[in-house]
Amino acid sequence: MEKRAIRYLRFSDRKQSENSIERQRVVTDHYIGLHKINLIDTFIDRGKSAKTFDRPDFIKLQEFIGLYHKNVDYLLVDQMDRFSRDAGEAMSMVKSLQSKYGIQIISVSEGIEFDYQTPGSFFRAGLQLLLAEEDNINRSIKIRAGIYSKKTKEGKFVFRITPFGYNKVGEPRDRRLVINGEQAEIVRFIYEAYLKNIPLYLIKRKAAELGLDRKGNMIVERILTNPIYAGMVEAKPFKEHPGGLFPGIHEPIIDMISWKMVQSKFNRASKTRTTIDDALPFRGILKCHCGNGLTGAPSRGKSGRYFYYYKCRFSQHNNISAKKAHEQFDKALELMSLPKKTIKKIRDDVEKEVENEFKKNKKILVEKNSELAGEKELLFAVEEKWIKSEIDQDTYSRWHNKYKNNIEHIEIAIARLKSDRSEAYRILERQLETFKDIKAIFHEFDTLEKREFIDLVFDSNLYYENGIYRTPTMMSILSINYLKMRELGVMIVDKKRDDLKIIPSSALVGIRTPNLLIRSEMLYPVELRMRFRIVNGLQRYNLIF
């Protein structure tokens, strides 16, 4: 009587060639033809691990057997490790298929028909499965050892998913992380907003508006806790070797001190969520004269309308109308706008800075082009030696990857150095326009931006006492009318802040423009602030806080 069979084909790594399946198909076809077996159906799992039986086509195979087992004699596999690498589960499955459905498993390449009722056959089945599992364990150990070594010794990032804020460059075996400028600005925004006590739900909303396109409700939390952004890689313990954080070879986006501050804050963070109300934008950031942040809440009047108030937790302290507080602050904003004479002085000083930077960049561009030519010559020499068989494959790959990566980095730097200066002047002019009407700009802000404006201009030192705003620290350029503010009873500036004088630039180590221009970015919508470059694209400024 002709025997009937189904077969199961599988490979575990999606990087493997489809030839793996074709080879298994050819081997099993030969066995089927040789033994005159009628093949009923074929089930294939591509890129699925054999550690468990939770695989799409293997599940279909089980359902098929449950329905049509009376018409099936054999389950054919190329080798037992295609079937499973977990010896315990596999032996139970082998026994179940035969005892429950009368189906035997045949390992074609190994030439074994497994019969659990025959001691020798069952032993061979167990031995093959144990060998497959041991091979899997050894492979896992080698992979873990390789990952540990790459992280701890070489400082490499070895995961498949590239973290937001970076791109992968280089050959597959020597890929490195390089900063993605636009995404990196969003990462910096997330960290600094969190350190400024902005609620996470607002950070998430704003980050999405700025271009954070990764999915998942916890993406911001993962960014805030990932040591990659501080230039570190995290390794799990391996055997007697300790785990922990190790220096990476990639460039950090966040400085280590800020990263540690964020981790510390995470560890002690309350589970309660801070809520910000658009009707009370100053809540928590405006302080009572006693030092406590003012809370805020609506109060229902006799007419049924709601009125908003800022209040201190101490009943005898501040309890002020939000409407009154906002109107007073508007009067202060009107007095912060700059006269044309001051704006012209700023424009002239900054334009000189821009011109100086472009002159420096021309010299640097010559050096970079020379450096690029040198790296290309070295790459050509390595390729020539390889063609002449003067070096082996490993040596060629190592040096070829090194020179290719160097060339890519230099070409990126050259592209930035060639940027058009007209963009810098255009942004400069646009930023200076914002100083003409500070009040109008403030009212274009959303609640988050209003709070950040106050934090920036007053260093988080804005108080309310006896019906008037008070501050010991205020951005100097915006406090030119501080005497008039006092005279009108809207704000008392006890001590002006002298931190906005024009300072010299410092070349590539950290191009610096007048702090005034950097501070002025606070007065422009976030989407454009995040893209602000003042000199030739050489440095993307983090201009939010």
C-alpha positions as CSV (number, residue, x, y, z in Angstrom):
1,M,0.0,0.0,0.0
2,E,1.3,3.4,-1.0
3,K,2.4,5.5,2.0
4,R,1.3,9.1,2.4
5,A,3.3,12.0,3.9
6,I,3.4,15.7,4.7
7,R,6.7,17.5,5.1
8,Y,8.0,20.4,7.1
9,L,10.7,22.8,5.9
10,R,12.2,25.6,8.0
11,F,15.1,28.1,8.4
12,S,15.6,30.3,11.4
13,D,17.4,33.5,10.1
14,R,15.7,35.7,7.5
15,K,19.2,36.6,6.3
16,Q,19.6,33.0,5.1
17,S,19.1,32.4,1.4
18,E,16.0,30.9,0.1
19,N,18.4,28.2,-1.1
20,S,18.1,26.7,2.4
21,I,14.5,25.9,1.7
22,E,15.2,24.7,-1.8
23,R,18.0,22.4,-0.6
24,Q,15.6,20.8,2.0
25,R,12.9,20.5,-0.8
26,V,15.4,18.7,-3.1
27,V,16.5,16.3,-0.4
28,T,13.0,15.4,0.7
29,D,11.8,15.1,-3.0
30,H,14.6,12.5,-3.6
31,Y,13.5,10.5,-0.5
32,I,9.9,10.7,-1.6
33,G,10.7,9.4,-5.1
34,L,13.0,6.7,-3.9
35,H,10.5,5.3,-1.5
36,K,7.4,5.9,-3.7
37,I,5.7,8.1,-1.1
38,N,2.6,10.2,-2.0
39,L,3.3,13.8,-0.8
40,I,0.0,15.3,0.4
41,D,1.1,18.8,1.5
42,T,4.1,20.9,2.5
43,F,4.4,23.4,5.4
44,I,7.2,26.0,5.4
45,D,8.3,28.4,8.1
46,R,10.8,31.1,7.0
47,G,12.9,33.0,9.5
48,K,11.4,31.2,12.5
49,S,13.3,29.8,15.5
50,A,13.1,26.2,16.4
51,K,13.3,26.9,20.2
52,T,9.5,26.5,20.4
53,F,6.7,25.1,18.3
54,D,5.0,28.5,18.2
55,R,5.5,29.0,14.4
56,P,2.8,29.9,11.9
57,D,3.1,27.0,9.5
58,F,3.9,24.4,12.2
59,I,0.6,25.4,13.9
60,K,-1.1,24.9,10.5
61,L,0.6,21.5,10.3
62,Q,-0.8,20.5,13.7
63,E,-4.3,21.6,12.7
64,F,-3.9,19.6,9.4
65,I,-2.9,16.5,11.3
66,G,-5.8,16.9,13.7
67,L,-8.2,16.9,10.8
68,Y,-6.6,14.5,8.3
69,H,-4.3,12.2,10.3
70,K,-6.0,9.1,9.0
71,N,-4.7,9.9,5.6
72,V,-1.1,10.6,6.8
73,D,1.6,8.1,7.6
74,Y,4.8,10.2,7.9
75,L,6.0,13.7,8.7
76,L,9.2,14.3,6.7
77,V,11.9,16.7,7.8
78,D,15.4,17.3,6.3
79,Q,17.1,16.9,9.7
80,M,15.7,16.8,13.3
81,D,17.0,20.4,14.0
82,R,14.5,21.6,11.3
83,F,11.8,20.1,13.4
84,S,12.9,21.5,16.8
85,R,16.0,22.4,18.9
86,D,14.3,21.9,22.3
87,A,14.9,18.3,23.1
88,G,12.3,17.9,25.9
89,E,9.4,19.5,23.9
90,A,10.5,17.8,20.7
91,M,10.5,14.3,22.3
92,S,7.0,14.9,23.6
93,M,5.9,16.0,20.2
94,V,7.4,13.0,18.5
95,K,5.7,10.6,20.9
96,S,2.4,12.5,20.7
97,L,2.2,12.4,16.9
98,Q,2.8,8.7,16.8
99,S,0.7,7.6,19.9
100,K,-2.2,9.9,19.2
101,Y,-2.3,10.1,15.4
102,G,-0.2,7.1,14.3
103,I,2.2,9.4,12.4
104,Q,6.0,8.8,12.5
105,I,8.7,11.4,11.9
106,I,11.4,10.7,9.3
107,S,14.7,12.6,9.3
108,V,15.6,12.2,5.6
109,S,19.3,13.4,5.6
110,E,20.0,11.4,8.8
111,G,18.2,8.3,7.4
112,I,16.2,7.7,10.6
113,E,12.6,6.7,11.0
114,F,11.7,7.6,14.6
115,D,9.5,5.1,16.4
116,Y,9.1,5.6,20.1
117,Q,8.0,2.0,20.5
118,T,11.4,0.8,19.3
119,P,14.0,1.5,22.0
120,G,16.9,2.0,19.6
121,S,15.0,4.3,17.3
122,F,13.6,6.4,20.2
123,F,17.2,6.7,21.6
124,R,18.5,7.9,18.3
125,A,15.7,10.4,18.1
126,G,16.6,11.7,21.6
127,L,20.3,11.8,20.7
128,Q,19.7,13.8,17.5
129,L,17.5,16.3,19.4
130,L,20.0,16.6,22.2
131,L,22.8,17.2,19.7
132,A,20.7,19.9,18.0
133,E,19.9,21.5,21.3
134,E,23.6,21.4,22.3
135,D,24.5,23.0,19.0
136,N,21.9,25.7,19.7
137,I,23.4,26.4,23.2
138,N,26.9,26.6,21.8
139,R,25.8,29.0,19.1
140,S,23.9,31.1,21.7
141,I,27.0,31.3,23.9
142,K,29.2,32.3,21.0
143,I,26.7,35.0,20.0
144,R,26.4,36.3,23.6
145,A,30.2,36.3,23.9
146,G,30.5,38.2,20.6
147,I,27.9,40.8,21.6
148,Y,29.5,41.3,25.1
149,S,33.0,41.7,23.5
150,K,31.7,44.2,20.9
151,K,30.0,46.3,23.5
152,T,32.6,46.2,26.3
153,K,35.8,46.0,24.3
154,E,34.9,47.8,21.1
155,G,32.1,50.1,22.3
156,K,29.9,49.1,19.4
157,F,26.1,49.2,19.2
158,V,25.0,45.8,18.0
159,F,21.2,45.8,17.9
160,R,19.2,45.6,14.7
161,I,16.9,48.6,15.5
162,T,18.7,51.9,15.1
163,P,17.9,54.2,18.0
164,F,16.1,57.4,17.2
165,G,18.6,60.2,16.8
166,Y,21.2,58.1,14.9
167,N,21.8,56.5,11.5
168,K,23.9,53.4,10.9
169,V,26.8,53.8,8.4
170,G,29.5,51.4,7.2
171,E,29.7,47.8,6.0
172,P,27.4,45.2,7.7
173,R,30.2,43.9,9.9
174,D,31.6,47.3,10.9
175,R,28.5,49.5,11.2
176,R,28.6,52.5,13.4
177,L,26.1,55.0,14.7
178,V,26.4,58.6,13.5
179,I,24.1,61.4,14.7
180,N,21.1,62.3,12.6
181,G,21.0,66.1,13.1
182,E,17.2,66.7,13.0
183,Q,16.3,63.7,15.1
184,A,19.1,64.6,17.6
185,E,17.5,68.0,18.2
186,I,14.2,66.2,19.2
187,V,16.1,63.9,21.6
188,R,17.7,67.0,23.2
189,F,14.3,68.6,23.5
190,I,12.9,65.6,25.2
191,Y,15.7,65.4,27.8
192,E,15.8,69.1,28.6
193,A,12.0,69.4,28.7
194,Y,11.9,66.6,31.2
195,L,14.6,68.2,33.4
196,K,12.5,71.4,33.3
197,N,9.6,69.4,34.9
198,I,7.4,69.5,31.8
199,P,4.8,66.7,32.1
200,L,5.6,63.6,30.0
201,Y,2.3,63.8,28.1
202,L,3.1,67.3,26.9
203,I,6.6,66.3,26.0
204,K,5.2,63.4,23.9
205,R,2.8,65.6,22.1
206,K,5.4,68.2,21.3
207,A,8.0,65.6,20.3
208,A,5.5,64.1,17.9
209,E,4.8,67.5,16.4
210,L,8.5,68.0,15.9
211,G,8.9,64.7,14.1
212,L,9.2,61.9,16.6
213,D,7.7,59.1,14.4
214,R,8.6,56.0,16.4
215,K,5.5,54.0,17.6
216,G,4.7,53.0,21.1
217,N,3.2,54.7,24.2
218,M,6.6,54.4,26.0
219,I,8.9,55.7,23.3
220,V,9.7,58.9,25.1
221,E,10.4,57.0,28.3
222,R,12.7,54.6,26.4
223,I,14.6,57.6,24.9
224,L,15.0,59.2,28.4
225,T,16.5,56.0,29.9
226,N,18.6,54.8,27.0
227,P,22.4,55.2,27.8
228,I,23.1,55.3,24.0
229,Y,22.3,59.0,24.0
230,A,25.1,59.7,26.6
231,G,27.6,57.9,24.5
232,M,27.4,54.6,26.4
233,V,26.4,51.0,25.6
234,E,24.7,48.7,28.1
235,A,26.0,45.1,28.3
236,K,24.4,42.2,30.3
237,P,26.7,40.1,32.5
238,F,28.3,37.2,30.7
239,K,29.6,34.3,32.7
240,E,32.1,35.8,35.3
241,H,32.2,39.1,33.4
242,P,30.2,42.0,34.9
243,G,27.5,43.8,33.1
244,G,26.8,47.6,33.1
245,L,27.5,50.7,31.1
246,F,30.6,50.9,28.9
247,P,31.9,53.8,26.7
248,G,30.7,53.6,23.1
249,I,32.6,54.7,20.0
250,H,29.6,56.7,18.8
251,E,29.2,60.5,19.5
252,P,26.8,61.3,22.4
253,I,23.7,63.5,21.9
254,I,23.3,64.2,25.6
255,D,26.1,65.0,28.1
256,M,26.6,62.4,30.9
257,I,25.6,64.7,33.7
258,S,22.2,65.5,32.1
259,W,21.7,61.8,31.5
260,K,22.4,60.9,35.1
261,M,20.1,63.7,36.3
262,V,17.3,62.3,34.2
263,Q,17.9,58.8,35.6
264,S,17.9,60.1,39.1
265,K,14.7,61.9,38.5
266,F,13.1,58.8,37.0
267,N,14.0,56.8,40.1
268,R,12.3,59.2,42.5
269,A,9.5,60.3,40.2
270,S,6.0,60.3,41.6
271,K,3.4,58.1,39.9
272,T,0.9,60.9,39.8
273,R,0.8,62.9,36.6
274,T,1.2,66.6,36.5
275,T,-1.6,68.3,34.6
276,I,-1.2,71.6,32.8
277,D,-4.3,73.7,32.1
278,D,-4.3,76.2,29.1
279,A,-6.3,78.6,31.2
280,L,-3.6,78.6,33.9
281,P,-0.3,78.5,32.0
282,F,1.7,79.9,35.0
283,R,0.6,77.2,37.4
284,G,3.6,75.7,39.2
285,I,6.2,78.0,37.5
286,L,5.0,81.2,39.1
287,K,6.0,81.2,42.7
288,C,4.6,82.7,45.9
289,H,6.8,85.1,47.8
290,C,7.3,82.2,50.3
291,G,8.9,80.1,47.5
292,N,6.2,77.6,46.9
293,G,4.9,77.2,43.4
294,L,1.4,78.6,43.0
295,T,-1.3,76.1,42.2
296,G,-4.4,77.0,40.2
297,A,-8.0,76.1,40.0
298,P,-11.4,77.4,38.7
299,S,-14.0,78.8,41.1
300,R,-17.7,79.0,40.2
301,G,-19.3,82.4,40.8
302,K,-22.9,83.2,41.6
303,S,-23.8,83.6,37.9
304,G,-22.6,80.0,37.3
305,R,-19.5,81.2,35.4
306,Y,-16.0,79.9,36.3
307,F,-13.2,82.2,37.3
308,Y,-9.6,81.0,37.5
309,Y,-7.2,81.8,40.4
310,Y,-3.6,81.2,41.3
311,K,-3.1,80.4,45.0
312,C,-0.5,79.4,47.5
313,R,-1.0,76.3,49.6
314,F,-0.8,78.6,52.6
315,S,-4.2,80.3,53.0
316,Q,-2.8,83.7,54.2
317,H,-0.6,84.0,51.2
318,N,-1.4,84.6,47.5
319,N,-4.8,84.0,46.1
320,I,-5.0,86.1,42.9
321,S,-7.2,86.3,39.9
322,A,-5.6,84.6,36.9
323,K,-7.2,87.3,34.7
324,K,-5.5,90.0,36.7
325,A,-2.1,88.2,36.7
326,H,-2.2,87.7,32.9
327,E,-3.1,91.3,32.2
328,Q,-0.2,92.5,34.4
329,F,2.2,90.2,32.7
330,D,1.0,91.5,29.3
331,K,2.0,95.0,30.3
332,A,5.4,93.7,31.3
333,L,5.7,92.0,27.9
334,E,4.9,95.2,26.1
335,L,7.9,96.9,27.9
336,M,10.2,94.0,26.9
337,S,10.1,94.8,23.2
338,L,13.3,96.3,21.8
339,P,13.8,99.6,20.0
340,K,15.0,99.7,16.4
341,K,18.4,101.1,17.5
342,T,19.1,98.1,19.7
343,I,18.0,95.6,17.0
344,K,20.3,97.3,14.5
345,K,23.3,97.0,16.9
346,I,22.5,93.3,17.4
347,R,22.2,92.7,13.6
348,D,25.6,94.4,12.9
349,D,27.4,92.4,15.6
350,V,26.0,89.1,14.6
351,E,26.7,89.7,10.9
352,K,30.4,90.2,11.8
353,E,30.3,86.9,13.7
354,V,28.8,85.2,10.7
355,E,31.4,86.6,8.3
356,N,34.2,85.5,10.6
357,E,32.9,82.0,10.7
358,F,32.5,81.7,7.0
359,K,36.1,82.8,6.5
360,K,37.3,80.1,8.9
361,N,35.1,77.5,7.2
362,K,36.8,78.2,3.8
363,K,40.2,77.3,5.4
364,I,38.8,74.2,7.0
365,L,37.2,73.2,3.7
366,V,40.6,73.2,2.0
367,E,41.9,70.9,4.8
368,K,39.0,68.6,4.6
369,N,39.3,68.2,0.8
370,S,43.0,67.4,1.2
371,E,42.1,64.9,4.0
372,L,39.5,63.3,1.7
373,A,42.0,62.9,-1.1
374,G,44.4,61.2,1.2
375,E,41.8,58.7,2.5
376,K,40.8,57.8,-1.1
377,E,44.4,57.1,-2.0
378,L,44.7,54.8,1.0
379,L,41.5,53.0,0.0
380,F,42.8,52.6,-3.5
381,A,46.1,51.1,-2.2
382,V,44.3,48.5,-0.2
383,E,42.1,47.5,-3.1
384,E,45.2,47.2,-5.3
385,K,46.9,45.0,-2.8
386,W,43.8,42.8,-2.6
387,I,43.7,42.4,-6.4
388,K,47.4,41.4,-6.4
389,S,46.8,38.9,-3.6
390,E,49.2,40.7,-1.3
391,I,46.8,40.7,1.6
392,D,44.2,38.2,2.9
393,Q,40.5,38.7,3.1
394,D,40.3,39.7,6.8
395,T,43.0,42.3,6.4
396,Y,41.3,43.7,3.3
397,S,37.9,43.9,5.0
398,R,39.3,45.6,8.1
399,W,41.1,48.4,6.3
400,H,38.6,48.8,3.5
401,N,35.8,49.4,6.1
402,K,38.0,51.8,8.0
403,Y,38.8,54.0,5.0
404,K,35.2,53.8,3.7
405,N,33.9,55.1,7.0
406,N,36.5,57.8,7.2
407,I,35.6,59.0,3.7
408,E,31.8,59.1,4.5
409,H,32.4,61.2,7.6
410,I,34.7,63.6,5.8
411,E,32.2,64.0,2.9
412,I,29.4,64.8,5.4
413,A,31.6,67.5,7.0
414,I,32.4,69.0,3.5
415,A,28.7,69.1,2.6
416,R,28.0,71.1,5.7
417,L,31.0,73.4,5.1
418,K,29.6,74.2,1.6
419,S,26.2,75.5,3.0
420,D,25.0,78.8,1.7
421,R,25.4,81.7,4.1
422,S,22.2,83.3,2.8
423,E,20.2,80.9,5.0
424,A,22.0,82.2,8.1
425,Y,21.2,85.8,7.2
426,R,17.6,85.0,6.5
427,I,17.1,83.3,9.8
428,L,18.9,86.1,11.6
429,E,16.6,88.7,10.1
430,R,13.5,86.6,11.0
431,Q,14.7,86.2,14.6
432,L,15.3,89.9,15.1
433,E,11.8,90.7,14.0
434,T,10.5,88.8,17.0
435,F,12.0,91.4,19.3
436,K,9.8,94.2,18.0
437,D,6.7,92.8,19.7
438,I,7.4,90.4,22.5
439,K,3.8,90.4,23.6
440,A,2.4,89.3,20.2
441,I,5.0,86.5,20.0
442,F,4.2,85.3,23.6
443,H,0.5,85.0,22.7
444,E,1.3,82.9,19.7
445,F,2.9,80.3,22.0
446,D,1.1,77.3,23.4
447,T,1.0,76.6,27.1
448,L,4.3,74.7,27.0
449,E,6.1,77.4,25.2
450,K,4.7,80.1,27.5
451,R,6.1,78.2,30.5
452,E,9.5,77.8,28.8
453,F,9.6,81.5,28.0
454,I,9.1,82.4,31.7
455,D,11.7,79.8,32.7
456,L,14.2,81.1,30.2
457,V,13.7,84.9,30.7
458,F,13.5,84.7,34.5
459,D,15.6,81.6,35.3
460,S,12.6,80.1,37.0
461,N,12.7,83.0,39.5
462,L,9.4,84.7,38.9
463,Y,7.5,85.6,42.1
464,Y,4.2,87.3,43.0
465,E,4.0,89.4,46.1
466,N,1.6,92.2,47.2
467,G,-0.1,92.4,43.9
468,I,3.0,92.7,41.7
469,Y,5.5,90.4,40.0
470,R,9.1,90.3,41.3
471,T,12.3,88.7,40.0
472,P,15.9,88.8,41.0
473,T,17.0,87.5,37.6
474,M,15.9,88.7,34.2
475,M,17.4,88.5,30.8
476,S,19.3,91.8,30.4
477,I,18.3,92.5,26.9
478,L,14.6,92.3,27.8
479,S,14.9,94.4,31.0
480,I,15.8,97.7,29.4
481,N,12.5,99.2,30.7
482,Y,12.7,97.7,34.2
483,L,12.3,101.1,35.8
484,K,9.1,101.8,33.9
485,M,7.8,98.3,34.9
486,R,8.3,99.2,38.5
487,E,6.7,102.6,38.0
488,L,3.6,101.1,36.4
489,G,3.4,98.5,39.2
490,V,3.6,95.4,37.0
491,M,7.0,94.0,37.8
492,I,10.0,94.7,40.1
493,V,13.4,93.6,38.8
494,D,15.6,93.5,41.9
495,K,18.7,92.6,40.0
496,K,19.4,92.5,36.3
497,R,21.1,89.5,34.7
498,D,24.2,90.4,32.7
499,D,24.7,87.3,30.6
500,L,24.0,88.5,27.1
501,K,27.0,90.4,26.0
502,I,28.6,89.6,22.6
503,I,31.3,86.9,23.0
504,P,34.0,85.8,20.6
505,S,33.6,82.7,18.5
506,S,35.6,79.6,19.1
507,A,35.9,77.8,15.8
508,L,34.9,74.2,15.4
509,V,35.2,73.2,19.0
510,G,31.8,74.8,19.6
511,I,30.9,77.7,17.4
512,R,29.4,80.4,19.5
513,T,27.3,83.3,18.4
514,P,26.1,86.1,20.5
515,N,24.0,84.7,23.4
516,L,21.4,87.2,22.5
517,L,20.7,85.6,19.2
518,I,20.6,82.1,20.8
519,R,18.2,83.4,23.5
520,S,16.0,85.0,20.8
521,E,15.2,81.6,19.5
522,M,12.9,81.2,22.5
523,L,10.7,83.8,20.8
524,Y,10.1,81.7,17.7
525,P,7.9,78.7,17.0
526,V,9.5,75.4,18.1
527,E,9.3,73.8,14.7
528,L,11.7,76.5,13.3
529,R,13.8,76.8,16.4
530,M,14.7,73.2,16.2
531,R,16.1,73.8,12.7
532,F,18.0,76.9,13.5
533,R,21.6,77.1,12.2
534,I,23.5,80.3,12.4
535,V,26.8,79.4,10.7
536,N,27.2,77.2,7.7
537,G,25.4,74.2,9.2
538,L,28.5,73.2,11.2
539,Q,26.7,73.0,14.5
540,R,23.0,72.5,15.2
541,Y,22.2,74.5,18.2
542,N,20.0,73.3,21.0
543,L,18.1,76.6,21.4
544,I,15.0,75.7,23.4
545,F,16.2,76.1,27.0
